[in-house]
């Protein structure tokens, strides 16, 4: 049986949304940068890439118009390389890799590039909200329109996840990312990027543009303390849980990898970084949006003939501490096997990129 393998990967540093280095960087430039470097790292001719699949949770504006196609062209791939943009919100990048792998396995695609990108800086506050809500859904399932932060507060209250536990987990994420950075474990995946940043003068409001080169992730705070986290006020008021410290930061970035068949990799003498084994998804109540892994993980393990203890390392998205804690404890994942180099609470969460970075 043909297997799909990842042979190269590249990502941008993760930038702070709004104030960070990528606050003027178009999605095509973010995506093109990582696609180009992933292809270069694999040592393949760009013309050999048959398809590019990129995830994006907000595919409009600076990341609209089939941004995957734009990124492919920006990367220097020929017009004969097709491209598609995928939206499964925070798992968009992961879904993109799964689609590319399935194309390799089922359709015989020799080489594909997959990943994800997001420019929260350029899109989120400028999104088209015209007629954004269905009257029927408003009447019958209004929870579908809840903001993510509200669903995270609901998860914390419904499943009795204390503010203290959430802050402790957030501190762990910060400490693990800082340790990974200090040890250089993240260096190989990052490709520095030169761009232009907008800087606002706080006194005059004047906006100036400055060339910058970004080499490291911008979002994490290595000096975070539990005492500092405890002082932060809940965003939605005193009876709630989610703060700026125990939730992921809004951020910008992109990640891409090269996917090919195991036979193609062997023919080229390439050592796989990973093998695609399978994907499972599951729905849950919209008001507890972040707990999908509780239902998807058992489904995937059963289909693969595996048990939880067979898995040595786990990665769960850290949009909010409340949802990752519930998923961890409900699934029974040992803490020392989970997000061992930290996660989105510390490093940031560009929606479409996150699954690809994981």
C-alpha positions in Angstrom: 0.0 0.0 0.0 1.2 3.5 -0.8 1.8 5.7 2.2 2.0 9.5 2.2 5.1 11.0 3.9 6.2 14.5 4.9 9.8 15.1 3.7 10.3 18.8 4.4 8.7 21.6 6.4 9.1 25.3 6.8 7.3 28.0 8.8 7.5 31.7 9.5 8.1 32.9 13.0 4.7 33.7 14.6 4.0 37.4 14.8 1.7 39.3 17.1 -1.5 40.4 15.4 -1.9 44.2 15.1 1.4 45.2 16.7 3.7 42.5 15.3 6.1 42.3 12.4 3.6 40.8 10.0 0.9 43.5 10.5 1.2 44.6 6.8 2.2 41.3 5.2 -0.2 40.0 2.6 -1.3 36.4 2.9 0.3 35.6 -0.5 3.6 36.7 0.8 3.3 34.7 4.1 2.2 31.6 2.2 4.6 32.0 -0.7 7.5 32.3 1.7 6.9 29.0 3.4 5.9 27.1 0.3 9.1 28.2 -1.5 11.3 27.2 1.4 9.6 23.9 2.0 10.1 23.0 -1.7 13.7 24.2 -1.5 14.4 22.1 1.6 13.0 19.0 -0.1 15.4 19.6 -3.0 12.8 19.2 -5.6 12.1 21.2 -8.8 9.1 23.5 -8.2 7.6 22.3 -11.4 7.3 18.8 -9.9 4.6 20.0 -7.4 1.3 19.0 -8.7 -0.9 20.6 -6.1 -0.8 23.1 -3.2 -3.4 22.8 -0.4 -3.4 25.5 2.2 -5.7 26.0 5.1 -7.1 29.5 6.1 -9.8 30.2 8.6 -10.7 33.6 7.3 -10.3 33.3 3.5 -11.2 36.8 2.5 -9.5 40.2 1.9 -5.8 39.8 2.2 -6.2 36.0 2.5 -9.1 35.7 0.0 -9.4 34.8 -3.7 -8.1 31.2 -3.3 -5.1 32.3 -1.3 -3.4 29.0 -1.8 -3.2 29.7 -5.6 -1.8 33.1 -4.9 0.8 31.7 -2.5 1.8 29.0 -5.0 2.5 31.7 -7.6 4.2 33.9 -5.1 6.5 30.9 -4.2 7.6 30.6 -7.8 5.6 27.5 -8.7 4.5 27.3 -12.3 0.9 28.0 -13.4 0.5 24.3 -14.1 0.5 23.7 -10.3 -3.1 23.7 -9.1 -4.1 25.0 -5.6 -7.0 24.9 -3.2 -7.8 26.8 0.0 -9.4 24.8 2.8 -11.4 26.1 5.8 -12.0 24.0 8.9 -11.2 26.9 11.1 -8.5 26.2 13.7 -7.7 22.8 12.1 -7.6 24.1 8.6 -3.8 23.5 8.2 -4.1 20.0 9.6 -7.0 19.3 7.2 -5.0 20.7 4.3 -2.2 18.2 5.0 -4.7 15.4 5.3 -6.2 16.3 1.9 -2.8 16.4 0.3 -1.9 13.0 1.8 -5.2 11.5 0.6 -4.5 12.8 -2.9 -1.1 11.1 -2.8 -2.6 7.8 -1.6 -5.8 7.7 -3.6 -5.1 9.7 -6.7 -1.4 9.0 -7.3 -0.3 12.6 -7.0 3.5 12.3 -6.8 4.2 15.5 -4.9 2.0 18.1 -3.1 2.6 20.9 -0.8 0.2 21.5 2.1 0.0 23.8 5.2 -1.8 26.8 6.4 -1.7 30.6 6.9 -3.5 33.4 8.6 -3.3 37.2 8.7 -5.4 38.2 11.6 -3.9 41.6 11.4 -5.2 42.3 7.9 -8.5 40.4 7.9 -10.2 39.9 11.3 -11.3 43.5 11.9 -12.1 44.0 8.3 -14.3 40.9 7.6 -17.4 41.1 5.6 -20.3 40.8 8.1 -23.1 41.7 5.8 -26.1 39.4 6.5 -23.8 37.2 8.4 -26.4 35.3 10.4 -29.2 33.0 9.4 -32.6 33.8 10.8 -33.4 30.1 11.2 -30.2 29.4 13.1 -30.7 32.4 15.2 -34.0 30.9 16.3 -33.1 27.3 16.5 -29.4 27.0 17.2 -28.1 30.5 18.2 -25.0 29.0 19.9 -23.5 28.5 16.5 -22.7 32.2 16.5 -21.1 32.4 20.0 -17.6 33.9 20.0 -14.9 31.3 20.8 -14.0 33.0 24.1 -17.6 32.5 25.3 -17.5 28.8 24.5 -14.3 28.5 26.4 -15.9 30.1 29.5 -18.8 27.7 29.1 -16.5 24.7 29.0 -14.8 25.9 32.2 -18.0 26.4 34.0 -19.8 23.3 32.7 -16.9 20.9 33.5 -15.7 22.7 36.6 -12.3 23.7 35.4 -11.0 26.2 37.9 -9.3 29.5 37.1 -6.3 28.3 39.1 -5.9 25.1 36.9 -6.2 27.2 33.8 -3.5 29.6 34.9 -1.2 26.8 36.0 -1.6 25.2 32.5 -0.9 28.5 30.8 2.3 28.9 32.9 3.3 25.4 31.8 2.8 26.3 28.2 5.0 29.4 28.6 7.7 27.5 30.4 7.8 24.7 27.9 8.0 27.0 24.9 10.8 29.0 26.6 12.7 25.8 27.2 12.3 24.6 23.7 13.5 27.9 22.3 16.5 28.0 24.6 17.4 24.4 23.6 17.0 25.3 19.9 14.4 22.7 19.3 12.2 25.1 17.2 15.0 26.6 15.1 15.0 24.1 12.3 11.3 24.6 11.5 11.5 28.4 11.3 12.6 30.3 8.2 13.4 34.0 8.9 11.3 36.5 6.8 12.0 40.1 5.8 9.0 42.3 5.5 7.6 45.8 6.2 5.9 46.6 9.5 3.5 49.4 10.3 4.3 51.3 13.5 1.8 53.7 15.1 3.1 56.7 17.1 1.1 56.5 20.4 1.2 60.3 20.9 0.5 61.5 17.4 -1.2 58.5 15.7 1.2 58.8 12.8 1.8 55.5 11.0 5.2 54.8 9.6 6.5 51.8 7.8 9.8 50.1 8.7 11.6 47.2 7.1 12.2 44.3 9.6 13.5 40.8 9.5 11.7 38.3 11.8 13.8 35.4 13.0 12.0 34.3 16.2 8.4 33.9 17.4 7.1 37.1 18.9 4.3 36.1 21.2 5.6 34.1 24.2 6.7 35.6 27.5 9.4 33.6 29.2 9.1 35.7 32.3 5.5 34.8 33.0 4.7 33.9 36.6 1.7 32.3 38.2 1.2 35.4 40.3 1.1 37.6 37.2 -1.4 35.4 35.6 -3.6 35.4 38.7 -3.8 39.2 38.6 -5.3 39.3 35.1 -9.0 40.1 35.0 -11.4 37.8 33.1 -12.2 39.3 29.7 -16.0 38.8 30.0 -16.3 39.9 33.7 -15.7 38.7 37.2 -17.8 35.5 37.1 -15.8 34.1 34.1 -12.5 32.4 33.6 -10.8 33.4 30.4 -8.0 36.0 30.6 -5.4 37.3 28.3 -3.0 35.0 30.0 -4.8 31.6 29.8 -5.9 32.0 26.2 -3.9 32.0 23.0 -2.8 35.3 21.4 -4.1 36.6 18.1 -1.3 36.2 15.7 -0.1 36.0 12.1 2.0 33.3 10.3 2.2 30.5 7.8 3.6 26.9 7.6 4.0 24.4 4.8 5.3 21.0 4.2 6.1 18.8 1.2 4.0 15.6 0.9 4.9 12.7 -1.4 4.5 8.9 -1.6 6.9 6.7 0.4 8.1 5.2 -2.9 8.8 8.6 -4.3 10.8 9.6 -1.2 12.8 6.4 -1.3 13.5 6.9 -5.0 14.9 10.4 -4.2 16.8 9.3 -1.1 14.7 11.5 1.2 14.2 10.5 4.8 10.6 11.1 5.9 9.9 13.4 8.8 6.5 11.8 9.4 4.0 9.4 7.9 0.3 10.2 7.5 -1.7 7.4 9.1 -5.3 8.7 9.2 -7.7 11.5 10.2 -10.9 11.5 12.1 -13.3 14.4 12.8 -16.3 14.7 15.0 -18.9 17.4 15.8 -20.0 18.6 19.2 -22.4 21.2 20.7 -21.5 24.6 19.3 -21.4 26.1 22.8 -18.5 23.9 23.8 -16.7 24.2 20.5 -13.2 23.4 21.7 -13.8 19.8 23.0 -14.0 18.1 19.6 -10.9 15.9 20.3 -12.8 14.1 23.1 -15.0 12.6 20.3 -12.5 12.5 17.4 -9.5 10.9 19.1 -11.3 7.7 20.2 -12.7 7.4 16.7 -9.3 7.6 15.1 -7.6 5.3 17.6 -10.3 2.6 17.0 -10.0 2.8 13.3 -6.2 2.5 13.5 -6.4 -0.4 16.0 -4.6 1.6 18.6 -5.0 2.5 22.3 -4.3 5.8 23.9 -1.2 4.4 25.7 0.3 3.4 22.3 0.9 7.1 21.5 4.2 8.5 22.8 3.5 12.2 22.1 0.3 14.2 21.8 -0.4 17.6 20.4 -3.7 19.4 21.3 -4.5 22.8 20.2 -4.3 25.4 23.0 -6.8 27.9 21.9 -7.9 28.2 25.6 -6.6 26.4 28.7 -10.1 25.3 29.7 -10.6 23.3 26.5 -7.2 21.6 26.4 -7.5 20.7 30.1 -10.9 19.1 29.6 -9.7 17.2 26.6 -6.5 16.1 28.3 -8.3 14.8 31.4 -11.3 13.3 29.7 -9.1 11.4 27.2 -6.6 10.4 29.9 -3.5 11.9 28.2 -0.5 12.0 30.5 0.6 15.6 31.1 4.2 14.7 30.4 3.3 13.5 26.9 1.1 16.5 25.9 2.4 19.5 24.1 5.9 18.9 25.4 7.3 22.0 23.7 4.3 24.2 24.7 1.5 25.4 22.5 -0.6 28.3 21.3 -1.3 29.9 24.7 2.4 30.8 24.7 3.5 30.9 21.0 0.3 32.3 19.4 -2.5 30.9 17.3 -2.7 32.0 13.6 -5.9 30.0 13.0 -5.2 28.4 9.6 -1.5 27.9 10.3 -1.8 26.2 13.7 -2.7 22.7 12.6 0.1 22.7 10.1 2.6 23.8 12.7 1.5 21.1 15.0 
